[in-house]
Amino acid sequence: MRGPSPEDRLTAFVLLGTSGAALFVVLASALGVAALRDVAVTVVALATVVVVVYTRRAER
C-alpha cells in the first residue's frame, strides 16, 4: 500500500541496468556491432555512478 522504498527502487534500477547491459552484449555478438559493447559498458558505468551517489547521500 505504501509503495516501494528508495532501496527497492535502487535495486530495481541496478537489475535493469545489468539486464540491459547483458542484452546489449548479446546483441553485439549476434549482430556483429562492436558499438553495442560500448553501450553496455556505458550502462554499467552509469548504474555504478548512481549507486555510489545514492549510498554517499544515504550516509549523511
Secondary structure, DSSP 8 states (H G I E B T S, - for coil): -----HHHHHHHHHHHHHHHHHHHHHHHHHHT-THHHHHHHHHHHHHHHHHHHHHHHHH-
